[in-house]
Amino acid sequence: MTASLKKRIFVTGGSGLLGWTLTRYLPHSESLFQCRHHPLPPDFPVVRLDLRDRASLAGTLNQFRPNVIINTAALPDPEKCERTPQETHLVNAEMPGWLAGWADANHARLIHISTDLVFDGQQGNYRETDPPNPISVYGETKWAGECAVKSRCRNHVILRLPIMGGTSFTGLRSLNETIPLALQKQGSVNLFTDEFRSPIWADNVAEVILELMSNDFTGLLHLPGGKDYSRYEIGRLVFDHFHLPPDRLIPGKIADFTGAPPRCPDVTLSSELSRQILSTPLNDFADGFRQYLSLPKS
Ligand SMILES: NC(=O)c1ccc[n+]([C@@H]2O[C@H](COP(=O)([O-])OP(=O)(O)OC[C@H]3O[C@@H](n4cnc5c(N)ncnc54)[C@H](OP(=O)(O)O)[C@@H]3O)[C@@H](O)[C@H]2O)c1
């Protein structure tokens, strides 16, 4: 590959679970520019940037001139998003629109990450053609971000993800990290038996993004893991893997939940389209402990 044909890849959210995982998978032969908010080790190829600052973002893009932009940055904690709706809207809805506008004007491909929580969870096994009905600030702003990307950038992929396992930079982000931490803090972990998800490993998502960087698919794609589980069953897999005391995992029901935002009972995603489009297999979350957790961290 000649230098001029090399992809110039701009990843936002480099300190996040997915962004951090992704940069470990991207080919070293490509030119990688990773954008993040807080510091990383000094040997990392990063630019520090607050994505709420539109002018700085545009300046950085004009300087680096990527031909692929992967937007993993977001404010993804639904509880925090309820408390900070304006900031959440800026990061989750407006900023993706800015990226999309730049990408379209500069012939770049934009891979934008969204969420299963654009749905209300009353149906389950959602397809790409099902209409979203978000019931939280997080879900609403992610849906608005999708709409901005779709309307402003022709060469886009929107990937809707379920909850993720993986190895994060902070060690505080993935399912396999937060569940043992919650046990350590609280002495037990209460998880719903009637809330269903299609968990996937961030590593598996990174493998898919690698494939999508080079093919010509455009549009919306759901990316569920290979099997659906209740939250409680996910907890059981994590407890079993780390040999945590089984009696400390407590089954709960959504009806017992009194917080905000409201819970989405079943946001499992259909893999029908992704299985047609992708050659990368979407793995059962249960198999990922062996497959991905044994990989070196960087
Ligand atoms: N995690 C999940 O289970 C899950 C499930 C479904 C969908 N998703 C979606 O997947 C994507 C990746 O999620 P994740 O779990 O990797 O998120 P994460 O670990 O919370 O990372 C979010 C990233 O966004 C960056 N960011 C936030 N505000 C910023 C700002 N103003 N300027 C610059 N960077 C900013 C953060 O940087 P700093 O840390 O430096 O602030 C961090 O690197 C998101 O779009 C999320 O909505 C995640």
The ligand as an SDF file (V2000), in Angstrom:
LIG
                    3D

 48 52  0  0  0  0  0  0  0  0999 V2000
  -20.6380    0.7820   27.3470 N   0  0  0  0  0  0  0  0  0  0  0  0
  -21.7310    0.1910   26.9120 C   0  0  0  0  0  0  0  0  0  0  0  0
  -22.1420   -0.8560   27.4730 O   0  0  0  0  0  0  0  0  0  0  0  0
  -22.4930    0.7500   25.7320 C   0  0  0  0  0  0  0  0  0  0  0  0
  -23.7160    0.1490   25.3670 C   0  0  0  0  0  0  0  0  0  0  0  0
  -24.3870    0.6160   24.2390 C   0  0  0  0  0  0  0  0  0  0  0  0
  -23.8600    1.6650   23.4930 C   0  0  0  0  0  0  0  0  0  0  0  0
  -22.7030    2.2630   23.9030 N   0  0  0  0  0  0  0  0  0  0  0  0
  -22.1660    3.3650   23.0820 C   0  0  0  0  0  0  0  0  0  0  0  0
  -20.8550    2.9870   22.7070 O   0  0  0  0  0  0  0  0  0  0  0  0
  -20.0240    4.1470   22.5990 C   0  0  0  0  0  0  0  0  0  0  0  0
  -18.7640    3.9190   23.4270 C   0  0  0  0  0  0  0  0  0  0  0  0
  -19.1360    3.7330   24.7880 O   0  0  0  0  0  0  0  0  0  0  0  0
  -18.0370    3.4590   25.8940 P   0  0  0  0  0  0  0  0  0  0  0  0
  -18.6110    2.4890   26.8540 O   0  0  0  0  0  0  0  0  0  0  0  0
  -16.7210    3.1980   25.2480 O   0  0  0  0  0  0  0  0  0  0  0  0
  -18.0290    4.8800   26.6230 O   0  0  0  0  0  0  0  0  0  0  0  0
  -16.9920    5.4070   27.7420 P   0  0  0  0  0  0  0  0  0  0  0  0
  -16.1240    4.3150   28.2050 O   0  0  0  0  0  0  0  0  0  0  0  0
  -17.7860    6.1680   28.7440 O   0  0  0  0  0  0  0  0  0  0  0  0
  -16.1300    6.4360   26.9100 O   0  0  0  0  0  0  0  0  0  0  0  0
  -16.6840    7.6320   26.4520 C   0  0  0  0  0  0  0  0  0  0  0  0
  -15.5740    8.4360   25.8180 C   0  0  0  0  0  0  0  0  0  0  0  0
  -16.1270    9.6930   25.3910 O   0  0  0  0  0  0  0  0  0  0  0  0
  -15.2070   10.7010   25.7520 C   0  0  0  0  0  0  0  0  0  0  0  0
  -15.8490   11.9950   25.9310 N   0  0  0  0  0  0  0  0  0  0  0  0
  -16.9780   12.2630   26.6070 C   0  0  0  0  0  0  0  0  0  0  0  0
  -17.1810   13.5910   26.5950 N   0  0  0  0  0  0  0  0  0  0  0  0
  -16.1630   14.1520   25.9010 C   0  0  0  0  0  0  0  0  0  0  0  0
  -15.8040   15.4660   25.5420 C   0  0  0  0  0  0  0  0  0  0  0  0
  -16.5450   16.5150   25.8990 N   0  0  0  0  0  0  0  0  0  0  0  0
  -14.6780   15.6600   24.8240 N   0  0  0  0  0  0  0  0  0  0  0  0
  -13.9120   14.6160   24.4480 C   0  0  0  0  0  0  0  0  0  0  0  0
  -14.1910   13.3350   24.7460 N   0  0  0  0  0  0  0  0  0  0  0  0
  -15.3080   13.1210   25.4730 C   0  0  0  0  0  0  0  0  0  0  0  0
  -14.6240   10.2270   27.0780 C   0  0  0  0  0  0  0  0  0  0  0  0
  -13.4010   10.9210   27.3290 O   0  0  0  0  0  0  0  0  0  0  0  0
  -12.9540   11.2790   28.8490 P   0  0  0  0  0  0  0  0  0  0  0  0
  -13.0910   10.0080   29.6330 O   0  0  0  0  0  0  0  0  0  0  0  0
  -11.5660   11.7220   28.6870 O   0  0  0  0  0  0  0  0  0  0  0  0
  -13.9180   12.3280   29.2860 O   0  0  0  0  0  0  0  0  0  0  0  0
  -14.4140    8.7470   26.7760 C   0  0  0  0  0  0  0  0  0  0  0  0
  -13.2020    8.5620   26.0940 O   0  0  0  0  0  0  0  0  0  0  0  0
  -20.8890    5.3210   23.0450 C   0  0  0  0  0  0  0  0  0  0  0  0
  -21.3960    5.9380   21.8910 O   0  0  0  0  0  0  0  0  0  0  0  0
  -22.0160    4.6950   23.8240 C   0  0  0  0  0  0  0  0  0  0  0  0
  -23.1810    5.4890   23.7400 O   0  0  0  0  0  0  0  0  0  0  0  0
  -22.0090    1.8310   24.9960 C   0  0  0  0  0  0  0  0  0  0  0  0
  1  2  1  0
  2  3  2  0
  2  4  1  0
  4  5  1  0
  4 48  2  0
  5  6  2  0
  6  7  1  0
  7  8  2  0
  8  9  1  0
  8 48  1  0
  9 10  1  0
  9 46  1  0
 10 11  1  0
 11 12  1  0
 11 44  1  0
 12 13  1  0
 13 14  1  0
 14 15  2  0
 14 16  1  0
 14 17  1  0
 17 18  1  0
 18 19  2  0
 18 20  1  0
 18 21  1  0
 21 22  1  0
 22 23  1  0
 23 24  1  0
 23 42  1  0
 24 25  1  0
 25 26  1  0
 25 36  1  0
 26 27  1  0
 26 35  1  0
 27 28  2  0
 28 29  1  0
 29 30  1  0
 29 35  2  0
 30 31  1  0
 30 32  2  0
 32 33  1  0
 33 34  2  0
 34 35  1  0
 36 37  1  0
 36 42  1  0
 37 38  1  0
 38 39  2  0
 38 40  1  0
 38 41  1  0
 42 43  1  0
 44 45  1  0
 44 46  1  0
 46 47  1  0
M  CHG  2   8   1  16  -1
M  END
$$$$
